[in-house]
Amino acid sequence: MAKSNSPSNQYVSKQTLMTSVVVALMVGFFGGLVFGIYKTSSGLPTAQPGGMPGDDGRAQMRQALMEKVRQDPNDAAAWIQLGHLNFDRNAVPEAIEAYEKALALQPDNAPVRTDLGIMYRRANRPEDAIRAFDRAIASDPKLENARFNKGIVLLHDLNDREGAIQAWEELLKINPVAMAPNGQSVDELIVHYREHE
């Protein structure tokens, strides 16, 4: 039986489409509203038009966070935000300092310890990076990012190909379909470096 193209069938289809569009717009609007209220209530500057803070917004955010940690040096969340902000602007020494202060307050925060390890690598401190990744893994054995980055530092900074492959094999035990940031699968990465010894 052929599908009918009567006006009533088309009307239902258009009505369903319009309902979906309205629902999506409402979800987006209310989601943005909730996020905006959260940002405003946190005392931090809100983003510039376009969704991301501009240079002035980042500078204001940095100043606000620095003031926050001056007033309360035990505010681990503010130290972490300051570390992330400095990480994103590639202010390596400042990021390291903020992450170290945060970790003095929250020593088992594995994601922050992983970010600290990445900053140590950028500061040409690969041994410190490996120690940071190992401590992150000890705190959270399933933390994939720490294992992946440990392999990167071992391979590229310490010329330890076998150690890198071992770190990535451990990652695959946790997540057999783990991917590198460039979209390459970790198992392909292992095969590549095994073949190019």
MDTraj code that builds the backbone (N, CA, C; nanometers):
import mdtraj as md
import numpy as np

residues = "MET ALA LYS SER ASN SER PRO SER ASN GLN TYR VAL SER LYS GLN THR LEU MET THR SER VAL VAL VAL ALA LEU MET VAL GLY PHE PHE GLY GLY LEU VAL PHE GLY ILE TYR LYS THR SER SER GLY LEU PRO THR ALA GLN PRO GLY GLY MET PRO GLY ASP ASP GLY ARG ALA GLN MET ARG GLN ALA LEU MET GLU LYS VAL ARG GLN ASP PRO ASN ASP ALA ALA ALA TRP ILE GLN LEU GLY HIS LEU ASN PHE ASP ARG ASN ALA VAL PRO GLU ALA ILE GLU ALA TYR GLU LYS ALA LEU ALA LEU GLN PRO ASP ASN ALA PRO VAL ARG THR ASP LEU GLY ILE MET TYR ARG ARG ALA ASN ARG PRO GLU ASP ALA ILE ARG ALA PHE ASP ARG ALA ILE ALA SER ASP PRO LYS LEU GLU ASN ALA ARG PHE ASN LYS GLY ILE VAL LEU LEU HIS ASP LEU ASN ASP ARG GLU GLY ALA ILE GLN ALA TRP GLU GLU LEU LEU LYS ILE ASN PRO VAL ALA MET ALA PRO ASN GLY GLN SER VAL ASP GLU LEU ILE VAL HIS TYR ARG GLU HIS GLU".split()
xyz = np.array([
    [0.0845, -0.1170, 0.0000],
    [0.0000, 0.0000, 0.0000],
    [0.0890, 0.1233, 0.0000],
    [0.0608, 0.2137, -0.0889],
    [0.1424, 0.3344, -0.1020],
    [0.1088, 0.4314, 0.0098],
    [0.2093, 0.5073, 0.0508],
    [0.1920, 0.6074, 0.1557],
    [0.1134, 0.7241, 0.0984],
    [0.0164, 0.7700, 0.1727],
    [-0.0696, 0.8791, 0.1288],
    [-0.0015, 1.0123, 0.1555],
    [-0.0111, 1.1043, 0.0627],
    [0.0412, 1.2396, 0.0789],
    [-0.0715, 1.3388, 0.0996],
    [-0.1742, 1.2967, 0.1711],
    [-0.2872, 1.3862, 0.1940],
    [-0.2437, 1.5009, 0.2841],
    [-0.3121, 1.6140, 0.2764],
    [-0.2782, 1.7294, 0.3579],
    [-0.2746, 1.6972, 0.5062],
    [-0.3593, 1.6065, 0.5560],
    [-0.3609, 1.5782, 0.6992],
    [-0.2310, 1.5105, 0.7432],
    [-0.1724, 1.4225, 0.6569],
    [-0.0446, 1.3591, 0.6910],
    [0.0677, 1.4614, 0.6933],
    [0.0665, 1.5549, 0.5999],
    [0.1699, 1.6589, 0.5976],
    [0.1549, 1.7517, 0.7174],
    [0.0336, 1.7818, 0.7556],
    [0.0088, 1.8703, 0.8681],
    [0.0639, 1.8104, 0.9968],
    [0.0426, 1.6818, 1.0206],
    [0.0927, 1.6162, 1.1411],
    [0.2448, 1.6222, 1.1422],
    [0.3074, 1.6004, 1.0282],
    [0.4520, 1.6047, 1.0189],
    [0.5056, 1.7441, 1.0500],
    [0.4413, 1.8467, 0.9954],
    [0.4849, 1.9840, 1.0225],
    [0.4616, 2.0196, 1.1685],
    [0.3504, 1.9740, 1.2222],
    [0.3189, 2.0034, 1.3621],
    [0.4227, 1.9389, 1.4537],
    [0.4594, 1.8161, 1.4245],
    [0.5615, 1.7480, 1.5046],
    [0.6945, 1.8218, 1.4952],
    [0.7292, 1.8649, 1.3761],
    [0.8531, 1.9392, 1.3565],
    [0.8509, 2.0695, 1.4351],
    [0.7432, 2.1429, 1.4261],
    [0.7332, 2.2714, 1.4962],
    [0.7387, 2.2508, 1.6479],
    [0.6735, 2.1465, 1.6972],
    [0.6764, 2.1171, 1.8403],
    [0.8191, 2.0867, 1.8842],
    [0.8902, 2.0085, 1.8052],
    [1.0293, 1.9752, 1.8374],
    [1.1172, 2.0995, 1.8402],
    [1.0993, 2.1882, 1.7447],
    [1.1780, 2.3115, 1.7388],
    [1.1500, 2.3980, 1.8610],
    [1.0231, 2.4124, 1.8963],
    [0.9864, 2.4947, 2.0126],
    [1.0447, 2.4356, 2.1405],
    [1.0361, 2.3046, 2.1570],
    [1.0904, 2.2394, 2.2763],
    [1.2425, 2.2601, 2.2821],
    [1.3112, 2.2433, 2.1695],
    [1.4566, 2.2625, 2.1666],
    [1.4941, 2.4057, 2.2027],
    [1.4216, 2.5029, 2.1498],
    [1.4482, 2.6431, 2.1823],
    [1.4253, 2.6706, 2.3308],
    [1.3190, 2.6138, 2.3858],
    [1.2904, 2.6357, 2.5279],
    [1.3989, 2.5735, 2.6151],
    [1.4430, 2.4529, 2.5829],
    [1.5493, 2.3878, 2.6595],
    [1.6767, 2.4713, 2.6526],
    [1.7116, 2.5183, 2.5347],
    [1.8304, 2.6020, 2.5191],
    [1.8193, 2.7309, 2.5965],
    [1.7042, 2.7951, 2.5892],
    [1.6835, 2.9221, 2.6603],
    [1.6961, 2.9026, 2.8105],
    [1.6248, 2.8013, 2.8637],
    [1.6276, 2.7814, 3.0087],
    [1.7642, 2.7309, 3.0550],
    [1.8300, 2.6493, 2.9746],
    [1.9657, 2.6060, 3.0088],
    [2.0606, 2.7240, 3.0171],
    [2.0525, 2.8141, 2.9200],
    [2.1359, 2.9346, 2.9214],
    [2.1040, 3.0245, 3.0387],
    [1.9771, 3.0345, 3.0711],
    [1.9348, 3.1163, 3.1843],
    [1.9913, 3.0614, 3.3151],
    [1.9808, 2.9290, 3.3352],
    [2.0337, 2.8667, 3.4567],
    [2.1847, 2.8858, 3.4637],
    [2.2537, 2.8653, 3.3530],
    [2.3991, 2.8830, 3.3513],
    [2.4358, 3.0272, 3.3813],
    [2.3647, 3.1218, 3.3246],
    [2.3917, 3.2638, 3.3489],
    [2.3707, 3.3008, 3.4943],
    [2.2669, 3.2476, 3.5550],
    [2.2422, 3.2744, 3.6968],
    [2.3539, 3.2147, 3.7806],
    [2.3966, 3.0934, 3.7469],
    [2.5064, 3.0294, 3.8193],
    [2.6331, 3.1132, 3.8097],
    [2.6676, 3.1579, 3.6884],
    [2.7899, 3.2376, 3.6691],
    [2.7820, 3.3676, 3.7473],
    [2.6658, 3.4321, 3.7444],
    [2.6496, 3.5584, 3.8143],
    [2.6593, 3.5384, 3.9646],
    [2.5986, 3.4319, 4.0163],
    [2.6003, 3.4086, 4.1603],
    [2.7364, 3.3625, 4.2096],
    [2.8231, 3.3135, 4.1208],
    [2.9553, 3.2691, 4.1635],
    [3.0484, 3.3866, 4.1890],
    [3.0084, 3.5066, 4.1481],
    [3.0924, 3.6238, 4.1699],
    [3.1986, 3.6423, 4.0635],
    [3.1970, 3.5583, 3.9608],
    [3.2954, 3.5681, 3.8540],
    [3.2363, 3.6404, 3.7352],
    [3.3198, 3.7073, 3.6561],
    [3.2673, 3.7764, 3.5386],
    [3.2039, 3.6777, 3.4415],
    [3.1026, 3.7234, 3.3715],
    [3.0378, 3.6375, 3.2730],
    [3.1102, 3.6485, 3.1398],
    [3.0793, 3.5572, 3.0500],
    [3.1466, 3.5512, 2.9206],
    [3.1088, 3.6706, 2.8337],
    [3.1985, 3.7039, 2.7435],
    [3.1755, 3.8096, 2.6457],
    [3.0834, 3.7553, 2.5365],
    [3.0265, 3.8435, 2.4530],
    [2.9459, 3.7940, 2.3407],
    [3.0256, 3.6927, 2.2590],
    [2.9594, 3.5868, 2.2187],
    [3.0275, 3.4811, 2.1440],
    [3.0495, 3.3595, 2.2322],
    [3.0246, 3.3713, 2.3631],
    [3.0297, 3.2549, 2.4491],
    [3.1566, 3.2382, 2.5292],
    [3.2673, 3.2950, 2.4890],
    [3.3925, 3.2783, 2.5611],
    [3.4373, 3.4129, 2.6147],
    [3.4961, 3.4123, 2.7353],
    [3.5454, 3.5402, 2.7846],
    [3.6545, 3.5922, 2.6920],
    [3.6497, 3.7223, 2.6636],
    [3.7560, 3.7828, 2.5849],
    [3.8768, 3.8044, 2.6730],
    [3.9807, 3.8668, 2.6181],
    [4.1007, 3.8918, 2.6961],
    [4.0690, 3.9707, 2.8220],
    [3.9807, 4.0727, 2.8091],
    [3.9419, 4.1506, 2.9255],
    [3.8665, 4.0639, 3.0252],
    [3.7791, 3.9776, 2.9753],
    [3.7030, 3.8878, 3.0623],
    [3.7931, 3.7911, 3.1360],
    [3.8940, 3.7376, 3.0666],
    [3.9874, 3.6462, 3.1312],
    [4.0701, 3.7199, 3.2361],
    [4.1100, 3.8419, 3.2046],
    [4.1875, 3.9204, 3.3007],
    [4.1029, 3.9508, 3.4240],
    [3.9765, 3.9852, 3.4024],
    [3.8867, 4.0122, 3.5155],
    [3.8645, 3.8854, 3.5969],
    [3.8463, 3.7738, 3.5278],
    [3.8248, 3.6477, 3.5969],
    [3.9481, 3.6116, 3.6785],
    [4.0639, 3.6315, 3.6202],
    [4.1896, 3.6024, 3.6904],
    [4.2018, 3.6898, 3.8153],
    [4.1721, 3.8190, 3.8005],
    [4.1786, 3.9110, 3.9144],
    [4.0802, 3.8690, 4.0231],
    [3.9585, 3.8322, 3.9828],
    [3.8573, 3.7901, 4.0799],
    [3.9023, 3.6649, 4.1546],
    [3.9598, 3.5700, 4.0819],
    [4.0068, 3.4470, 4.1463],
    [4.1258, 3.4743, 4.2375],
    [4.2155, 3.5614, 4.1936],
    [4.3309, 3.5945, 4.2778],
    [4.2847, 3.6633, 4.4066],
    [4.1846, 3.7474, 4.3953],
    [4.1292, 3.8125, 4.5142],
    [4.0636, 3.7092, 4.6053],
    [3.9950, 3.6148, 4.5451],
    [3.9291, 3.5085, 4.6222],
    [4.0307, 3.4280, 4.7026],
    [4.1422, 3.3891, 4.6392],
    [4.2411, 3.3079, 4.7120],
    [4.3208, 3.3917, 4.8114],
    [4.3312, 3.5232, 4.7864],
    [4.3938, 3.6108, 4.8864],
    [4.3080, 3.6161, 5.0121],
    [4.1762, 3.6267, 4.9907],
    [4.0844, 3.6345, 5.1040],
    [4.0708, 3.5006, 5.1756],
    [4.0736, 3.3921, 5.0998],
    [4.0606, 3.2592, 5.1588],
    [4.1588, 3.1634, 5.0914],
    [4.2810, 3.1569, 5.1448],
    [4.3816, 3.0691, 5.0828],
    [4.3477, 2.9206, 5.0919],
    [4.2437, 2.8860, 5.1660],
    [4.2027, 2.7460, 5.1778],
    [4.0868, 2.7112, 5.0842],
    [4.0577, 2.7992, 4.9890],
    [3.9503, 2.7755, 4.8922],
    [4.0060, 2.6936, 4.7749],
    [4.0004, 2.5627, 4.7898],
    [4.0576, 2.4734, 4.6885],
    [3.9921, 2.4933, 4.5524],
    [3.8605, 2.5151, 4.5507],
    [3.7901, 2.5325, 4.4233],
    [3.8414, 2.6558, 4.3494],
    [3.8684, 2.7635, 4.4211],
    [3.9209, 2.8844, 4.3565],
    [4.0621, 2.8611, 4.3046],
    [4.1443, 2.7897, 4.3805],
    [4.2800, 2.7575, 4.3320],
    [4.2718, 2.6723, 4.2047],
    [4.1783, 2.5790, 4.2029],
    [4.1627, 2.4927, 4.0845],
    [4.1190, 2.5763, 3.9644],
    [4.0199, 2.6639, 3.9842],
    [3.9746, 2.7501, 3.8735],
    [4.0887, 2.8383, 3.8247],
    [4.1674, 2.8925, 3.9168],
    [4.2815, 2.9758, 3.8786],
    [4.3837, 2.8933, 3.8006],
    [4.4060, 2.7704, 3.8450],
    [4.4962, 2.6816, 3.7717],
    [4.4468, 2.6547, 3.6309],
    [4.3168, 2.6268, 3.6174],
    [4.2592, 2.6003, 3.4849],
    [4.2691, 2.7229, 3.3944],
    [4.2421, 2.8385, 3.4503],
    [4.2503, 2.9618, 3.3728],
    [4.3934, 2.9827, 3.3223],
    [4.4909, 2.9616, 3.4089],
    [4.6309, 2.9762, 3.3689],
    [4.6735, 2.8652, 3.2731],
    [4.6200, 2.7457, 3.2909],
    [4.6449, 2.6348, 3.1983],
    [4.6011, 2.6763, 3.0589],
    [4.4772, 2.7286, 3.0494],
    [4.4208, 2.7646, 2.9194],
    [4.4958, 2.8780, 2.8512],
    [4.5548, 2.9671, 2.9288],
    [4.6297, 3.0776, 2.8676],
    [4.7794, 3.0463, 2.8603],
    [4.8149, 2.9214, 2.8911],
    [4.9521, 2.8709, 2.8834],
    [5.0477, 2.9496, 2.9734],
    [4.9961, 2.9957, 3.0866],
    [5.0786, 3.0605, 3.1885],
    [5.1278, 2.9491, 3.2809],
    [5.2316, 2.8806, 3.2373],
    [5.2751, 2.7562, 3.3009],
    [5.3142, 2.7741, 3.4479],
    [5.4043, 2.8655, 3.4822],
    [5.4419, 2.8764, 3.6247],
    [5.3230, 2.9098, 3.7144],
    [5.2338, 2.9979, 3.6653],
    [5.1165, 3.0351, 3.7440],
    [5.0208, 2.9172, 3.7595],
    [5.0043, 2.8381, 3.6551],
    [4.9176, 2.7202, 3.6629],
    [4.9756, 2.6197, 3.7623],
    [5.1061, 2.5967, 3.7540],
    [5.1702, 2.5032, 3.8466],
    [5.1493, 2.5486, 3.9910],
    [5.1719, 2.6760, 4.0166],
    [5.1551, 2.7276, 4.1529],
    [5.0118, 2.7071, 4.2021],
    [4.9141, 2.7412, 4.1198],
    [4.7744, 2.7277, 4.1606],
    [4.7375, 2.5815, 4.1840],
    [4.7802, 2.4931, 4.0930],
    [4.7483, 2.3516, 4.1102],
    [4.8164, 2.2945, 4.2344],
    [4.9404, 2.3331, 4.2595],
    [5.0098, 2.2832, 4.3793],
    [4.9383, 2.3284, 4.5063],
    [4.8899, 2.4532, 4.5082],
    [4.8161, 2.5029, 4.6255],
    [4.6847, 2.4256, 4.6406],
    [4.6166, 2.4005, 4.5299],
    [4.4914, 2.3237, 4.5360],
    [4.5179, 2.1827, 4.5883],
    [4.6253, 2.1210, 4.5413],
    [4.6552, 1.9839, 4.5809],
    [4.7047, 1.9744, 4.7247],
    [4.7596, 2.0827, 4.7774],
    [4.7945, 2.0842, 4.9196],
    [4.6671, 2.0727, 5.0039],
    [4.5560, 2.1229, 4.9498],
    [4.4268, 2.1176, 5.0180],
    [4.3475, 1.9916, 4.9838],
    [4.3647, 1.9428, 4.8607],
    [4.2929, 1.8231, 4.8136],
    [4.3924, 1.7282, 4.7468],
    [4.4755, 1.6603, 4.8250],
    [4.5836, 1.5799, 4.7655],
    [4.5375, 1.4638, 4.6772],
    [4.4144, 1.4184, 4.6940],
    [4.3661, 1.3053, 4.6144],
    [4.2842, 1.3467, 4.4939],
    [4.2908, 1.4725, 4.4547],
    [4.2161, 1.5202, 4.3384],
    [4.2932, 1.4795, 4.2125],
    [4.2597, 1.3626, 4.1606],
    [4.3346, 1.3037, 4.0489],
    [4.3278, 1.3867, 3.9202],
    [4.2128, 1.4420, 3.8810],
    [4.2118, 1.5230, 3.7590],
    [4.3017, 1.6469, 3.7692],
    [4.3024, 1.7117, 3.8849],
    [4.3894, 1.8291, 3.9022],
    [4.5357, 1.7863, 3.9011],
    [4.5663, 1.6727, 3.9627],
    [4.7045, 1.6236, 3.9617],
    [4.7473, 1.5909, 3.8187],
    [4.6554, 1.5424, 3.7363],
    [4.6853, 1.5164, 3.5953],
    [4.7153, 1.6472, 3.5224],
    [4.6343, 1.7492, 3.5468],
    [4.6598, 1.8797, 3.4847],
    [4.7947, 1.9359, 3.5304],
    [4.8285, 1.9152, 3.6575],
    [4.9595, 1.9577, 3.7072],
    [5.0708, 1.8853, 3.6310],
    [5.0518, 1.7556, 3.6070],
    [5.1513, 1.6794, 3.5303],
    [5.1699, 1.7352, 3.3901],
    [5.0617, 1.7757, 3.3268],
    [5.0700, 1.8347, 3.1926],
    [5.1482, 1.9663, 3.1981],
    [5.1227, 2.0439, 3.3020],
    [5.1965, 2.1705, 3.3180],
    [5.3439, 2.1451, 3.3464],
    [5.3737, 2.0427, 3.4256],
    [5.5150, 2.0071, 3.4492],
    [5.5829, 1.9720, 3.3171],
    [5.5114, 1.9012, 3.2305],
    [5.5703, 1.8681, 3.1003],
    [5.6001, 1.9953, 3.0222],
    [5.5052, 2.0901, 3.0208],
    [5.5272, 2.2153, 2.9492],
    [5.6428, 2.2952, 3.0091],
    [5.6707, 2.2724, 3.1364],
    [5.7816, 2.3410, 3.2033],
    [5.9121, 2.2631, 3.1887],
    [5.9131, 2.1625, 3.1013],
    [6.0311, 2.0780, 3.0792],
    [6.0750, 2.0074, 3.2066],
    [5.9769, 1.9564, 3.2801],
    [6.0022, 1.8805, 3.4031],
    [5.9368, 1.7424, 3.3890],
    [5.9858, 1.6598, 3.2955],
    [5.9180, 1.5330, 3.2669],
    [5.9132, 1.4359, 3.3847],
    [6.0180, 1.4324, 3.4666],
    [6.0162, 1.3403, 3.5805],
    [5.9062, 1.3795, 3.6789],
    [5.8913, 1.5109, 3.7021],
    [5.7825, 1.5574, 3.7886],
    [5.6471, 1.5249, 3.7268],
    [5.6383, 1.5343, 3.5943],
    [5.5129, 1.5010, 3.5255],
    [5.4774, 1.3550, 3.5492],
    [5.5739, 1.2660, 3.5344],
    [5.5487, 1.1226, 3.5553],
    [5.5044, 1.0970, 3.6992],
    [5.5717, 1.1612, 3.7967],
    [5.5313, 1.1435, 3.9366],
    [5.3871, 1.1916, 3.9582],
    [5.3526, 1.3043, 3.8959],
    [5.2161, 1.3562, 3.9093],
    [5.1149, 1.2587, 3.8487],
    [5.1451, 1.2060, 3.7296],
    [5.0534, 1.1101, 3.6661],
    [5.0410, 0.9832, 3.7502],
    [5.1535, 0.9352, 3.8043],
    [5.1486, 0.8139, 3.8876],
    [5.0640, 0.8360, 4.0128],
    [5.0761, 0.9536, 4.0748],
    [4.9948, 0.9830, 4.1933],
    [4.8470, 0.9957, 4.1550],
    [4.8197, 1.0532, 4.0390],
    [4.6811, 1.0631, 3.9925],
    [4.6234, 0.9236, 3.9708],
    [4.7003, 0.8360, 3.9092],
    [4.6556, 0.6986, 3.8833],
    [4.6359, 0.6239, 4.0143],
    [4.7243, 0.6477, 4.1123],
    [4.7089, 0.5831, 4.2431],
    [4.5793, 0.6287, 4.3107],
    [4.5432, 0.7562, 4.2937],
    [4.4195, 0.8089, 4.3529],
    [4.2963, 0.7610, 4.2776],
    [4.3083, 0.7508, 4.1450],
    [4.1947, 0.7097, 4.0613],
    [4.2472, 0.6194, 3.9500],
    [4.2539, 0.4878, 3.9758],
    [4.3114, 0.3947, 3.8783],
    [4.2422, 0.3937, 3.7418],
    [4.1203, 0.4476, 3.7338],
    [4.0488, 0.4472, 3.6064],
    [4.0624, 0.5784, 3.5307],
    [4.1483, 0.6669, 3.5778],
    [4.1636, 0.7974, 3.5138],
    [4.2435, 0.7814, 3.3841],
    [4.1734, 0.7863, 3.2726],
    [4.2334, 0.7607, 3.1418],
    [4.3331, 0.8683, 3.1011],
    [4.3002, 0.9934, 3.1273],
    [4.3840, 1.1049, 3.0837],
    [4.5244, 1.0962, 3.1435],
    [4.5345, 1.0568, 3.2697],
    [4.6652, 1.0444, 3.3341],
    [4.7482, 0.9352, 3.2656],
    [4.6857, 0.8241, 3.2334],
    [4.7583, 0.7138, 3.1684],
    [4.8026, 0.7534, 3.0266],
    [4.7138, 0.8201, 2.9545],
    [4.7501, 0.8602, 2.8188],
    [4.8681, 0.9587, 2.8211],
    [4.8572, 1.0598, 2.9063],
    [4.9634, 1.1606, 2.9126],
    [5.0939, 1.1050, 2.9675],
    [5.0852, 1.0087, 3.0563],
    [5.2072, 0.9423, 3.1037],
    [5.2803, 0.8789, 2.9853],
    [5.2048, 0.8128, 2.8976],
    [5.2653, 0.7540, 2.7787],
    [5.3299, 0.8579, 2.6888],
    [5.2653, 0.9728, 2.6735],
    [5.3208, 1.0801, 2.5900],
    [5.4546, 1.1278, 2.6455],
    [5.4597, 1.1529, 2.7764],
    [5.5836, 1.2019, 2.8382],
    [5.6924, 1.0953, 2.8299],
    [5.6566, 0.9705, 2.8575],
    [5.7566, 0.8641, 2.8484],
    [5.8130, 0.8541, 2.7072],
    [5.7266, 0.8606, 2.6085],
    [5.7707, 0.8460, 2.4704],
    [5.8519, 0.9654, 2.4215],
    [5.7950, 1.0830, 2.4344],
    [5.8548, 1.2005, 2.3707],
    [5.9586, 1.2730, 2.4545],
    [5.9473, 1.2662, 2.5856],
    [6.0384, 1.3426, 2.6701],
    [6.1453, 1.2569, 2.7356],
    [6.1136, 1.1311, 2.7639],
    [6.2093, 1.0445, 2.8318],
    [6.2592, 0.9310, 2.7425],
    [6.2176, 0.9308, 2.6151],
    [6.2616, 0.8303, 2.5168],
    [6.2436, 0.6871, 2.5663],
    [6.1328, 0.6628, 2.6337],
    [6.1015, 0.5301, 2.6867],
    [5.9798, 0.4751, 2.6121],
    [6.0055, 0.4220, 2.4934],
    [5.8991, 0.3705, 2.4085],
    [5.8234, 0.2551, 2.4752],
    [5.8975, 0.1626, 2.5353],
    [5.8311, 0.0483, 2.5998],
    [5.7463, 0.0931, 2.7177],
    [5.7960, 0.1890, 2.7955],
    [5.7173, 0.2420, 2.9071],
    [5.5899, 0.3089, 2.8576],
    [5.6012, 0.3834, 2.7470],
    [5.4842, 0.4493, 2.6891],
    [5.3813, 0.3460, 2.6436],
    [5.4280, 0.2446, 2.5737],
    [5.3377, 0.1391, 2.5262],
    [5.2710, 0.0701, 2.6444],
    [5.3476, 0.0445, 2.7500],
    [5.2908, -0.0194, 2.8689],
    [5.1828, 0.0697, 2.9319],
    [5.2081, 0.2005, 2.9403],
    [5.1084, 0.2931, 2.9963],
    [4.9816, 0.2896, 2.9120],
    [4.9963, 0.2868, 2.7808],
    [4.8791, 0.2847, 2.6924],
    [4.8073, 0.1504, 2.6971],
    [4.8830, 0.0403, 2.7141],
    [4.8175, -0.0903, 2.7283],
    [4.7340, -0.0956, 2.8565],
    [4.7851, -0.0333, 2.9629],
    [4.7073, -0.0244, 3.0869],
    [4.5801, 0.0568, 3.0642],
    [4.5911, 0.1612, 2.9840],
    [4.4741, 0.2423, 2.9492],
    [4.3707, 0.1573, 2.8750],
    [4.4160, 0.0750, 2.7821],
    [4.3239, -0.0098, 2.7052],
    [4.2537, -0.1139, 2.7922],
    [4.3163, -0.1534, 2.9035],
    [4.2495, -0.2457, 2.9956],
    [4.1290, -0.1778, 3.0601],
    [4.1385, -0.0470, 3.0786],
    [4.0290, 0.0296, 3.1378],
    [3.9238, 0.0625, 3.0319],
    [3.9719, 0.1036, 2.9145],
    [3.8823, 0.1436, 2.8056],
    [3.9383, 0.0902, 2.6738],
    [3.8886, -0.0232, 2.6283],
    [3.9415, -0.0852, 2.5058],
    [3.9256, 0.0000, 2.3800],
    [3.8404, 0.1011, 2.3829],
    [3.8219, 0.1870, 2.2659],
    [3.8740, 0.3294, 2.2916],
    [3.9723, 0.3411, 2.3808],
    [4.0278, 0.4733, 2.4139],
    [4.0835, 0.5402, 2.2891],
    [4.0647, 0.6715, 2.2840],
    [4.1092, 0.7502, 2.1688],
    [4.2082, 0.8573, 2.2140],
    [4.3042, 0.8867, 2.1286],
    [4.3948, 0.9991, 2.1501],
    [4.3192, 1.1272, 2.1161],
    [4.3653, 1.2424, 2.1658],
    [4.2963, 1.3676, 2.1347],
    [4.2838, 1.3964, 1.9849],
    [4.3741, 1.3422, 1.9043],
    [4.3670, 1.3663, 1.7597],
    [4.2699, 1.2722, 1.6887],
    [4.2021, 1.1863, 1.7650],
    [4.1039, 1.0961, 1.7067],
    [4.1578, 0.9587, 1.6732],
    [4.2864, 0.9381, 1.6856],
    [4.3461, 0.8071, 1.6581],
    [4.3202, 0.7166, 1.7788],
    [4.2885, 0.5915, 1.7516],
    [4.2652, 0.4990, 1.8624],
    [4.3992, 0.4645, 1.9278],
    [4.3943, 0.4426, 2.0585],
    [4.5168, 0.4138, 2.1338],
    [4.5765, 0.2812, 2.0878],
    [4.4928, 0.1849, 2.0514],
    [4.5496, 0.0592, 2.0028],
    [4.6253, 0.0795, 1.8716],
    [4.5787, 0.1692, 1.7857],
    [4.6531, 0.2016, 1.6623],
    [4.7856, 0.2700, 1.6955],
    [4.7834, 0.3545, 1.7973],
    [4.9044, 0.4230, 1.8419],
    [5.0081, 0.3209, 1.8893],
    [4.9630, 0.2231, 1.9647],
    [5.0532, 0.1182, 2.0139],
    [5.1123, 0.0406, 1.8967],
    [5.0275, 0.0014, 1.8030],
    [5.0756, -0.0732, 1.6861],
    [5.1781, 0.0096, 1.6099],
    [5.1501, 0.1379, 1.5904],
    [5.2424, 0.2270, 1.5186],
    [5.3794, 0.2288, 1.5857],
    [5.3832, 0.2478, 1.7157],
    [5.5136, 0.2583, 1.7838],
    [5.5816, 0.1235, 1.8021],
    [5.5057, 0.0161, 1.8034],
    [5.5695, -0.1171, 1.8048],
    [5.6368, -0.1450, 1.6704],
    [5.5722, -0.1035, 1.5601],
    [5.6274, -0.1286, 1.4266],
    [5.7458, -0.0394, 1.3955],
    [5.7569, 0.0752, 1.4594],
    [5.8629, 0.1715, 1.4294],
    [5.9693, 0.1755, 1.5384],
    [6.0056, 0.0566, 1.5871],
    [6.1107, 0.0505, 1.6879],
    [6.2472, 0.0602, 1.6240],
])
top = md.Topology()
chain = top.add_chain()
for i, resn in enumerate(residues, 1):
    res = top.add_residue(resn, chain, resSeq=i)
    for name in ("N", "CA", "C"):
        top.add_atom(name, md.element.get_by_symbol(name[0]), res)
traj = md.Trajectory(xyz[None], top)
